[in-house]
Amino acid sequence: MLEPSREWGPLRALPSALLAGLLTVYRAVVSPLYGPVCRFFPSCSAYGLEAVHVHGAVKGSWLAARRIGRCHPWNDGGVDPVPPGHRRWPPGRQPRILALNHPPIPPDLPQED
């Protein structure tokens, strides 16, 4: 008997892969035309791409839509990370967008009196 996870694995990943592909094309082709206009870090398209990778197509799309709804002139913006998910990747297989959206933060330097 076939295991359902093996049988449906590639098919289950298809919606997320399609959305991630569309967002990647948008980031490469359309986003540079507008320049850095997003009020948030990471940008809305980077947020959407990470949300789809971390939470899947349905929840990731919902999170991205909510984020786009918050991106307007009356919002001050700021740092708005994607909520953590439960997905784990093997070493070296983590999506590149996760590293781009979470740069290392250097420690605070001691202050002199």
OpenMM code with the backbone's topology and positions (N, CA, C; nanometers):
from openmm import Vec3, app, unit

residues = "MET LEU GLU PRO SER ARG GLU TRP GLY PRO LEU ARG ALA LEU PRO SER ALA LEU LEU ALA GLY LEU LEU THR VAL TYR ARG ALA VAL VAL SER PRO LEU TYR GLY PRO VAL CYS ARG PHE PHE PRO SER CYS SER ALA TYR GLY LEU GLU ALA VAL HIS VAL HIS GLY ALA VAL LYS GLY SER TRP LEU ALA ALA ARG ARG ILE GLY ARG CYS HIS PRO TRP ASN ASP GLY GLY VAL ASP PRO VAL PRO PRO GLY HIS ARG ARG TRP PRO PRO GLY ARG GLN PRO ARG ILE LEU ALA LEU ASN HIS PRO PRO ILE PRO PRO ASP LEU PRO GLN GLU ASP".split()
positions = [
    Vec3(0.0838, -0.1179, 0.0000),
    Vec3(0.0000, 0.0000, 0.0000),
    Vec3(0.0888, 0.1249, 0.0000),
    Vec3(0.0512, 0.2237, -0.0781),
    Vec3(0.1271, 0.3478, -0.0861),
    Vec3(0.0972, 0.4371, 0.0340),
    Vec3(0.2001, 0.5058, 0.0795),
    Vec3(0.1806, 0.6005, 0.1883),
    Vec3(0.1219, 0.7291, 0.1308),
    Vec3(0.0154, 0.7830, 0.1933),
    Vec3(-0.0456, 0.9054, 0.1402),
    Vec3(0.0517, 1.0222, 0.1315),
    Vec3(0.1425, 1.0345, 0.2286),
    Vec3(0.2341, 1.1484, 0.2244),
    Vec3(0.3279, 1.1401, 0.1045),
    Vec3(0.3714, 1.0205, 0.0694),
    Vec3(0.4580, 1.0057, -0.0481),
    Vec3(0.3797, 1.0248, -0.1770),
    Vec3(0.2596, 0.9748, -0.1782),
    Vec3(0.1779, 0.9821, -0.2989),
    Vec3(0.1357, 1.1261, -0.3291),
    Vec3(0.0987, 1.2015, -0.2268),
    Vec3(0.0468, 1.3359, -0.2464),
    Vec3(0.1507, 1.4450, -0.2239),
    Vec3(0.2706, 1.4102, -0.1797),
    Vec3(0.3727, 1.5096, -0.1471),
    Vec3(0.3963, 1.6133, -0.2555),
    Vec3(0.4328, 1.5722, -0.3773),
    Vec3(0.4576, 1.6717, -0.4825),
    Vec3(0.3322, 1.7509, -0.5197),
    Vec3(0.2170, 1.6855, -0.5160),
    Vec3(0.0928, 1.7542, -0.5507),
    Vec3(0.0549, 1.8566, -0.4439),
    Vec3(0.0807, 1.8239, -0.3168),
    Vec3(0.0519, 1.9177, -0.2081),
    Vec3(0.1413, 2.0406, -0.2164),
    Vec3(0.2622, 2.0244, -0.2649),
    Vec3(0.3567, 2.1360, -0.2725),
    Vec3(0.3331, 2.2246, -0.3950),
    Vec3(0.2528, 2.1801, -0.4896),
    Vec3(0.2331, 2.2540, -0.6147),
    Vec3(0.1775, 2.3951, -0.5946),
    Vec3(0.0700, 2.4164, -0.5170),
    Vec3(0.0203, 2.5542, -0.5012),
    Vec3(0.1241, 2.6487, -0.4412),
    Vec3(0.1962, 2.6023, -0.3404),
    Vec3(0.3003, 2.6867, -0.2798),
    Vec3(0.4107, 2.7169, -0.3800),
    Vec3(0.4492, 2.6168, -0.4577),
    Vec3(0.5554, 2.6364, -0.5567),
    Vec3(0.5112, 2.7358, -0.6647),
    Vec3(0.3860, 2.7271, -0.7082),
    Vec3(0.3355, 2.8212, -0.8090),
    Vec3(0.3319, 2.9641, -0.7551),
    Vec3(0.2804, 2.9808, -0.6330),
    Vec3(0.2764, 3.1144, -0.5737),
    Vec3(0.4168, 3.1703, -0.5516),
    Vec3(0.5067, 3.0859, -0.5038),
    Vec3(0.6448, 3.1300, -0.4829),
    Vec3(0.7081, 3.1705, -0.6160),
    Vec3(0.6796, 3.0960, -0.7218),
    Vec3(0.7315, 3.1309, -0.8540),
    Vec3(0.6775, 3.2640, -0.9028),
    Vec3(0.5476, 3.2865, -0.8856),
    Vec3(0.4876, 3.4138, -0.9268),
    Vec3(0.5466, 3.5309, -0.8478),
    Vec3(0.5620, 3.5132, -0.7181),
    Vec3(0.6198, 3.6198, -0.6361),
    Vec3(0.7658, 3.6463, -0.6720),
    Vec3(0.8389, 3.5416, -0.7052),
    Vec3(0.9786, 3.5582, -0.7452),
    Vec3(0.9876, 3.6359, -0.8762),
    Vec3(0.9006, 3.6049, -0.9717),
    Vec3(0.8982, 3.6788, -1.0988),
    Vec3(0.8595, 3.8242, -1.0733),
    Vec3(0.7597, 3.8474, -0.9887),
    Vec3(0.7196, 3.9841, -0.9550),
    Vec3(0.8372, 4.0610, -0.8955),
    Vec3(0.9091, 3.9972, -0.8029),
    Vec3(1.0226, 4.0637, -0.7378),
    Vec3(1.1354, 4.0936, -0.8364),
    Vec3(1.1509, 4.0100, -0.9376),
    Vec3(1.2592, 4.0291, -1.0344),
    Vec3(1.2223, 4.1263, -1.1463),
    Vec3(1.0939, 4.1315, -1.1848),
    Vec3(1.0542, 4.2089, -1.3024),
    Vec3(0.9794, 4.3373, -1.2658),
    Vec3(0.8752, 4.3272, -1.1853),
    Vec3(0.7878, 4.4420, -1.1590),
    Vec3(0.8403, 4.5291, -1.0450),
    Vec3(0.8794, 4.4685, -0.9357),
    Vec3(0.9205, 4.5432, -0.8166),
    Vec3(1.0338, 4.6430, -0.8426),
    Vec3(1.1355, 4.6095, -0.9221),
    Vec3(1.2412, 4.7086, -0.9483),
    Vec3(1.1910, 4.8340, -1.0203),
    Vec3(1.0804, 4.8244, -1.0930),
    Vec3(1.0260, 4.9408, -1.1627),
    Vec3(0.9734, 5.0454, -1.0648),
    Vec3(0.9259, 5.0012, -0.9489),
    Vec3(0.8710, 5.0923, -0.8486),
    Vec3(0.9773, 5.1467, -0.7539),
    Vec3(1.0856, 5.0753, -0.7374),
    Vec3(1.1874, 5.1171, -0.6418),
    Vec3(1.1465, 5.0797, -0.4998),
    Vec3(1.2235, 5.1244, -0.4019),
    Vec3(1.1955, 5.0882, -0.2625),
    Vec3(1.0842, 5.1746, -0.2028),
    Vec3(0.9598, 5.1415, -0.2302),
    Vec3(0.8472, 5.2224, -0.1836),
    Vec3(0.7724, 5.1603, -0.0659),
    Vec3(0.8031, 5.0386, -0.0295),
    Vec3(0.7298, 4.9732, 0.0790),
    Vec3(0.7669, 5.0367, 0.2125),
    Vec3(0.6692, 5.0520, 0.2991),
    Vec3(0.6884, 5.1139, 0.4300),
    Vec3(0.7407, 5.0155, 0.5339),
    Vec3(0.7463, 4.8904, 0.4975),
    Vec3(0.7828, 4.7869, 0.5935),
    Vec3(0.9144, 4.7200, 0.5562),
    Vec3(0.9738, 4.6546, 0.6540),
    Vec3(1.0819, 4.5595, 0.6297),
    Vec3(1.0374, 4.4280, 0.6905),
    Vec3(1.0436, 4.3206, 0.6159),
    Vec3(1.0757, 4.3101, 0.4741),
    Vec3(0.9656, 4.3708, 0.3875),
    Vec3(0.9979, 4.3953, 0.2620),
    Vec3(0.8986, 4.4520, 0.1704),
    Vec3(0.7794, 4.3578, 0.1601),
    Vec3(0.6690, 4.4083, 0.1092),
    Vec3(0.5468, 4.3270, 0.1018),
    Vec3(0.5667, 4.2016, 0.0165),
    Vec3(0.6401, 4.2143, -0.0941),
    Vec3(0.6612, 4.0960, -0.1784),
    Vec3(0.7529, 3.9957, -0.1096),
    Vec3(0.8550, 4.0437, -0.0380),
    Vec3(0.9429, 3.9530, 0.0362),
    Vec3(0.8665, 3.8869, 0.1504),
    Vec3(0.7795, 3.9623, 0.2155),
    Vec3(0.6950, 3.9079, 0.3218),
    Vec3(0.6054, 3.7972, 0.2657),
    Vec3(0.5417, 3.8247, 0.1518),
    Vec3(0.4538, 3.7254, 0.0901),
    Vec3(0.5280, 3.5994, 0.0506),
    Vec3(0.6471, 3.6153, -0.0054),
    Vec3(0.7264, 3.4994, -0.0462),
    Vec3(0.7661, 3.4160, 0.0751),
    Vec3(0.8103, 3.4819, 0.1812),
    Vec3(0.8456, 3.4072, 0.3023),
    Vec3(0.7224, 3.3410, 0.3635),
    Vec3(0.6100, 3.4111, 0.3668),
    Vec3(0.4878, 3.3548, 0.4248),
    Vec3(0.4438, 3.2292, 0.3503),
    Vec3(0.4538, 3.2300, 0.2189),
    Vec3(0.4164, 3.1115, 0.1402),
    Vec3(0.5128, 2.9965, 0.1674),
    Vec3(0.6424, 3.0260, 0.1776),
    Vec3(0.7399, 2.9204, 0.2077),
    Vec3(0.7181, 2.8626, 0.3473),
    Vec3(0.6930, 2.9484, 0.4449),
    Vec3(0.6855, 2.9040, 0.5840),
    Vec3(0.5491, 2.8447, 0.6183),
    Vec3(0.4404, 2.9039, 0.5667),
    Vec3(0.3060, 2.8635, 0.6086),
    Vec3(0.2246, 2.7924, 0.5010),
    Vec3(0.2761, 2.7823, 0.3795),
    Vec3(0.2004, 2.7172, 0.2732),
    Vec3(0.1167, 2.8169, 0.1955),
    Vec3(0.0488, 2.7672, 0.0924),
    Vec3(-0.0227, 2.8540, -0.0012),
    Vec3(-0.1411, 2.9263, 0.0624),
    Vec3(-0.2230, 2.8564, 0.1391),
    Vec3(-0.3461, 2.9169, 0.1911),
    Vec3(-0.3156, 3.0180, 0.3012),
    Vec3(-0.2513, 2.9733, 0.4076),
    Vec3(-0.2224, 3.0645, 0.5187),
    Vec3(-0.1230, 3.1722, 0.4757),
    Vec3(-0.0243, 3.1365, 0.3932),
    Vec3(0.0718, 3.2351, 0.3452),
    Vec3(0.0060, 3.3440, 0.2621),
    Vec3(-0.0898, 3.3061, 0.1783),
    Vec3(-0.1633, 3.4056, 0.0988),
    Vec3(-0.2456, 3.4968, 0.1886),
    Vec3(-0.3079, 3.4392, 0.2911),
    Vec3(-0.3876, 3.5178, 0.3855),
    Vec3(-0.2987, 3.6184, 0.4595),
    Vec3(-0.1833, 3.5723, 0.5069),
    Vec3(-0.0908, 3.6621, 0.5763),
    Vec3(-0.0421, 3.7733, 0.4832),
    Vec3(-0.0114, 3.7385, 0.3586),
    Vec3(0.0354, 3.8382, 0.2616),
    Vec3(-0.0746, 3.9399, 0.2299),
    Vec3(-0.1983, 3.8936, 0.2156),
    Vec3(-0.3097, 3.9849, 0.1874),
    Vec3(-0.3313, 4.0809, 0.3045),
    Vec3(-0.3213, 4.0301, 0.4267),
    Vec3(-0.3344, 4.1167, 0.5446),
    Vec3(-0.2226, 4.2207, 0.5479),
    Vec3(-0.1037, 4.1783, 0.5130),
    Vec3(0.0109, 4.2704, 0.5128),
    Vec3(-0.0084, 4.3797, 0.4083),
    Vec3(-0.0517, 4.3431, 0.2889),
    Vec3(-0.0750, 4.4422, 0.1832),
    Vec3(-0.1831, 4.5407, 0.2265),
    Vec3(-0.2830, 4.4911, 0.2997),
    Vec3(-0.3870, 4.5796, 0.3522),
    Vec3(-0.3342, 4.6809, 0.4527),
    Vec3(-0.2258, 4.6475, 0.5214),
    Vec3(-0.1655, 4.7398, 0.6186),
    Vec3(-0.0679, 4.8376, 0.5532),
    Vec3(-0.0309, 4.8141, 0.4299),
    Vec3(0.0697, 4.8967, 0.3622),
    Vec3(-0.0010, 5.0110, 0.2891),
    Vec3(-0.0171, 5.1229, 0.3597),
    Vec3(-0.0832, 5.2396, 0.3025),
    Vec3(-0.0218, 5.3659, 0.3627),
    Vec3(-0.0492, 5.4826, 0.3057),
    Vec3(0.0160, 5.6061, 0.3512),
    Vec3(-0.0117, 5.6439, 0.4969),
    Vec3(-0.1172, 5.5929, 0.5576),
    Vec3(-0.1510, 5.6303, 0.6945),
    Vec3(-0.0889, 5.5372, 0.7981),
    Vec3(-0.0107, 5.4424, 0.7523),
    Vec3(0.0595, 5.3510, 0.8426),
    Vec3(0.2071, 5.3899, 0.8423),
    Vec3(0.2666, 5.3961, 0.9603),
    Vec3(0.4079, 5.4350, 0.9696),
    Vec3(0.5029, 5.3280, 0.9191),
    Vec3(0.4568, 5.2036, 0.9096),
    Vec3(0.5437, 5.0955, 0.8635),
    Vec3(0.6337, 5.0471, 0.9751),
    Vec3(0.7530, 5.0003, 0.9387),
    Vec3(0.8477, 4.9491, 1.0370),
    Vec3(0.8827, 4.8046, 1.0082),
    Vec3(0.9370, 4.7387, 1.1074),
    Vec3(0.9743, 4.5978, 1.0934),
    Vec3(0.8517, 4.5131, 1.1251),
    Vec3(0.8161, 4.4253, 1.0337),
    Vec3(0.6973, 4.3405, 1.0484),
    Vec3(0.7317, 4.2007, 0.9982),
    Vec3(0.7884, 4.1158, 1.0840),
    Vec3(0.8293, 3.9826, 1.0380),
    Vec3(0.7108, 3.8882, 1.0195),
    Vec3(0.7314, 3.7875, 0.9384),
    Vec3(0.6327, 3.6804, 0.9204),
    Vec3(0.6271, 3.6003, 1.0506),
    Vec3(0.5067, 3.5660, 1.0987),
    Vec3(0.4991, 3.4832, 1.2194),
    Vec3(0.5733, 3.3512, 1.1986),
    Vec3(0.6389, 3.3018, 1.3027),
    Vec3(0.7125, 3.1757, 1.2864),
    Vec3(0.6183, 3.0605, 1.2544),
    Vec3(0.6670, 2.9686, 1.1762),
    Vec3(0.5899, 2.8500, 1.1403),
    Vec3(0.6560, 2.7251, 1.1957),
    Vec3(0.6030, 2.6116, 1.1577),
    Vec3(0.6542, 2.4843, 1.2080),
    Vec3(0.7353, 2.4094, 1.1037),
    Vec3(0.7531, 2.4682, 0.9869),
    Vec3(0.8287, 2.3986, 0.8820),
    Vec3(0.9774, 2.4041, 0.9107),
    Vec3(1.0443, 2.2959, 0.8808),
    Vec3(1.1895, 2.2877, 0.8966),
    Vec3(1.2481, 2.2379, 0.7656),
    Vec3(1.3661, 2.2864, 0.7330),
    Vec3(1.4336, 2.2466, 0.6107),
    Vec3(1.5630, 2.1760, 0.6462),
    Vec3(1.6046, 2.0815, 0.5633),
    Vec3(1.7350, 2.0176, 0.5860),
    Vec3(1.8468, 2.1212, 0.5732),
    Vec3(1.9621, 2.0955, 0.6341),
    Vec3(2.0734, 2.1904, 0.6228),
    Vec3(2.1064, 2.2213, 0.4765),
    Vec3(2.1190, 2.3488, 0.4474),
    Vec3(2.1520, 2.3915, 0.3121),
    Vec3(2.0329, 2.4012, 0.2183),
    Vec3(1.9136, 2.3671, 0.2638),
    Vec3(1.7945, 2.3682, 0.1774),
    Vec3(1.6946, 2.4775, 0.2159),
    Vec3(1.7295, 2.5613, 0.3120),
    Vec3(1.6405, 2.6678, 0.3555),
    Vec3(1.6223, 2.7678, 0.2414),
    Vec3(1.4985, 2.8125, 0.2141),
    Vec3(1.4778, 2.9102, 0.1072),
    Vec3(1.5605, 3.0368, 0.1307),
    Vec3(1.6166, 3.0905, 0.0254),
    Vec3(1.7043, 3.2078, 0.0331),
    Vec3(1.6329, 3.3290, 0.0925),
    Vec3(1.5027, 3.3395, 0.0696),
    Vec3(1.4283, 3.4560, 0.1180),
    Vec3(1.4311, 3.4640, 0.2702),
    Vec3(1.4416, 3.3502, 0.3388),
    Vec3(1.4468, 3.3525, 0.4852),
    Vec3(1.5746, 3.4198, 0.5337),
    Vec3(1.6856, 3.3918, 0.4685),
    Vec3(1.8114, 3.4564, 0.5068),
    Vec3(1.8084, 3.6059, 0.4737),
    Vec3(1.7458, 3.6427, 0.3626),
    Vec3(1.7385, 3.7839, 0.3247),
    Vec3(1.6490, 3.8634, 0.4189),
    Vec3(1.5405, 3.8030, 0.4647),
    Vec3(1.4461, 3.8727, 0.5517),
    Vec3(1.4909, 3.8771, 0.6974),
    Vec3(1.5896, 3.7966, 0.7341),
    Vec3(1.6347, 3.7905, 0.8730),
    Vec3(1.7865, 3.8063, 0.8788),
    Vec3(1.8362, 3.9264, 0.8487),
    Vec3(1.9817, 3.9457, 0.8514),
    Vec3(2.0339, 3.9357, 0.9944),
    Vec3(2.1591, 3.8946, 1.0105),
    Vec3(2.2144, 3.8887, 1.1459),
    Vec3(2.2244, 4.0291, 1.2054),
    Vec3(2.1922, 4.0389, 1.3312),
    Vec3(2.1972, 4.1676, 1.4001),
    Vec3(2.3231, 4.1703, 1.4857),
    Vec3(2.4117, 4.2671, 1.4613),
    Vec3(2.5347, 4.2713, 1.5409),
    Vec3(2.5035, 4.3084, 1.6858),
    Vec3(2.5839, 4.2604, 1.7791),
    Vec3(2.5596, 4.2946, 1.9198),
    Vec3(2.5845, 4.4434, 1.9439),
    Vec3(2.5186, 4.4957, 2.0452),
    Vec3(2.5386, 4.6360, 2.0812),
    Vec3(2.6808, 4.6568, 2.1313),
    Vec3(2.7391, 4.7673, 2.0905),
    Vec3(2.8728, 4.8015, 2.1380),
    Vec3(2.8621, 4.8632, 2.2775),
    Vec3(2.9588, 4.8360, 2.3636),
    Vec3(2.9530, 4.8980, 2.4966),
    Vec3(2.9662, 5.0501, 2.4847),
    Vec3(2.8900, 5.1195, 2.5654),
    Vec3(2.8926, 5.2655, 2.5612),
    Vec3(3.0007, 5.3184, 2.6537),
    Vec3(3.0670, 5.4228, 2.6074),
    Vec3(3.1704, 5.4861, 2.6885),
    Vec3(3.1085, 5.5985, 2.7696),
    Vec3(3.1545, 5.6136, 2.8918),
    Vec3(3.1032, 5.7220, 2.9771),
    Vec3(3.1841, 5.8470, 2.9636),
] * unit.nanometer
topology = app.Topology()
chain = topology.addChain("A")
for resn in residues:
    res = topology.addResidue(resn, chain)
    for name in ("N", "CA", "C"):
        topology.addAtom(name, app.Element.getBySymbol(name[0]), res)
